Amino acid sequence: MAKAPTVQEDLVEYGFRRAIITITAVLCALLEIVDTTIVNVALNNMRGSLGATLTDVAWVITAYAIANVIVIPMTSWLSQQFGRRNYFAASIIIFTVASFMCGNADNIWELVAFRFIQGLGGGALLVTAQTIITESYPVEKRGMAQAIYGMGVIVGPTLGPPLGGWIIDNVQGGWPYIFYINVPIGIVATFLTLTFVRSPKYGEKLKANQVDWIGIILLSAFIGSLQYILEHGQQDDWFNDTTICILAVVSFFGLFFFIWRELTYEYPIVNLSVLKDSNLKVGVIMSFIMGFGLYGTTFIVPIYTQSILGWTATDAGLLLVPSSITVAILMPMIGKMIQNGVPQTYLVALGFLSFFIFTYWMHIEMTPDTGTEHLFWPLIVRGVGLGLLFVPITTLSLSALKGKSIGEGAAFTGMMRQLGGSFGIAIITTYIARFGQEHRVNLLSHLDPTRVAVQDRLRAMQSAFMSKGYSADVALQKAHKALDFAVTKQSTVLSYMDIFLYLGLLFLFCIPFILLVKKGKNKVDMSEAMH
C-alpha cells in the first residue's frame, strides 16, 4: 500500500517540475524575442547620445541578427556537447551579462560588440527553449506544449516596440534601461534552469580535435554574409555595392562547401540528414514563409503609422497589442484541436487564408489619414492567422522526430523563421523605395501646371500661407513644397498598398501546396527524448 502515494507524489512532483520548466523556457524565449524588436524604437535616442550616424546605429540591429542566425543551427550540437541544462544556463548568463554591458556602452561600436555577444546567447535561448518544452511533454500533449511556447514567440515581437517606447518616454536615463530590464529576469531564469532543467543523455562528447571547426567557419561565413546582405542591401544599393557583391560570393561558396563538409565529415556540427524527414522538410519551408509574414508585418505596420500617420513610437507599438492578445487566446485552443486530431495541414491552410484576408484588408484601408478604428479588425485577423500557423507548423515539423533529432529539427525551423523575417524585411524595404519612386513619377505626370484644378489648388494653398503673414512669392514657394510633400506621402502610401497586396498573393499561393502535403505519422517514441 505504501507505494501508491509515492507514485502519486512522483506524478505531482513531475507535473510541478514540468510547469516550472515551461515557465522558464517561455520566459527565456520571450527575453530573446522582445530584445529583437525593443531596440527599433530606441535607435534615434542611441544615435543622439552616442553621436552615431544612421548607418552606424543600424549595426545595433544587424550585429544581433547575424549572431542569432549563426548560433541557431549549432544549438543542438552545443547542447549535446555541454549538456542541455549547462548550455541553456550558460546562454542565459551570456545574454544577461551582455545586456548589462550594452546598457553601459560608451560608444556605438562598444554597443555593437556587446549586441553581437548578446545575440550569441539569445539565439541559443530560442531553440533550446523549444527543445526543452517539446522533450518535457508526452507526444499527445505536444500540441499544447508548442502552443505555450508559441505564445512567447508570437507575442514577443509585438511587446518590444510599446515596451521600448514607454521606457524611452518615461524612464529617467532612457535607452540603457531597455537592456537593464533583462538583468533581473536573466538572474531568475538562470536559477530556475539550474534547479529544475535536466539534460538528456546523448552518448559521448567529442574531443577538441574531432570538433567540426571548418564547418563552424563555413556556416558563419555563409549565414553571416547572407544576413549582412539582407540587412544592408537596400541602403547600399544591392549589387551595385562592392561589399555586397563580395559577400554574396562568400555566402554562396560558404553554403556550397558547408553542405559538402557536413555530408562528408564524421562529426558534423549540423546534422543535415534530419531533413530527410518529409514533415520537417515541409515545416522548414512553412516556417520561412511564416517568418516572412510575422516579422515583415511587425516591421511595416509601425513604420506606416509613424512615418505616414505621425503616431508616437508607443502608440505605434500598442496598435499591435490586440493582435497579440488574439494569438495568446487562440494558441491553447489550437493546441487542444491538434490533440483532438484536427489535421495540421487544414489549420495551416486556414492560417494562410486569414493572412491573405488581413493583407488584402490593409491594402483597401490604407490612406494618408487612416484611423485606429480602420486598422483594428485587420490586425485581429492577423492574430488569428498567426495563431493558426505557428502551433500546427511547429508540431507538424517535429511530429516524426525523436531523441536528439527533436533539437536538430527545432534548430532548422528556428533558423528558417529568422531568415524568413530577414528576407521579408529586406524585400519589403527595397520594394517600398522602388514602388514609391514609380508612383511618384506617375503622380507628378498628372500634376500639369496648366490644368485649372492644379492652379486652383496652388492658389488656395498660397492664400492659406499668405493669411499666416507670408509674402506672395514665399507663400507660392511654400505651396509648391506642400504639394510636393503631399505627392511624396501619397506615393509612399500607394507603395505600402502594393506591398500588402503582393504579400497577400504570396500567402494565397501557399494554400494549394499545403493541402497537397501528405499527413506524416504523428506517433513518436518519446522514451529517448525523456529526461
Secondary structure as GFF3:
##gff-version 3
##sequence-region A 1 531
A	DSSP	alpha_helix	3	38	.	.	.	ID=ss1
A	DSSP	three_ten_helix	39	42	.	.	.	ID=ss2
A	DSSP	alpha_helix	43	50	.	.	.	ID=ss3
A	DSSP	alpha_helix	54	71	.	.	.	ID=ss4
A	DSSP	three_ten_helix	72	74	.	.	.	ID=ss5
A	DSSP	alpha_helix	75	82	.	.	.	ID=ss6
A	DSSP	alpha_helix	84	104	.	.	.	ID=ss7
A	DSSP	alpha_helix	108	136	.	.	.	ID=ss8
A	DSSP	three_ten_helix	139	141	.	.	.	ID=ss9
A	DSSP	alpha_helix	142	170	.	.	.	ID=ss10
A	DSSP	alpha_helix	177	180	.	.	.	ID=ss11
A	DSSP	alpha_helix	182	196	.	.	.	ID=ss12
A	DSSP	three_ten_helix	208	210	.	.	.	ID=ss13
A	DSSP	alpha_helix	213	232	.	.	.	ID=ss14
A	DSSP	three_ten_helix	238	240	.	.	.	ID=ss15
A	DSSP	alpha_helix	242	264	.	.	.	ID=ss16
A	DSSP	three_ten_helix	272	276	.	.	.	ID=ss17
A	DSSP	alpha_helix	278	307	.	.	.	ID=ss18
A	DSSP	alpha_helix	313	318	.	.	.	ID=ss19
A	DSSP	alpha_helix	321	339	.	.	.	ID=ss20
A	DSSP	alpha_helix	344	365	.	.	.	ID=ss21
A	DSSP	alpha_helix	372	398	.	.	.	ID=ss22
A	DSSP	alpha_helix	405	446	.	.	.	ID=ss23
A	DSSP	alpha_helix	452	466	.	.	.	ID=ss24
A	DSSP	alpha_helix	472	515	.	.	.	ID=ss25
###
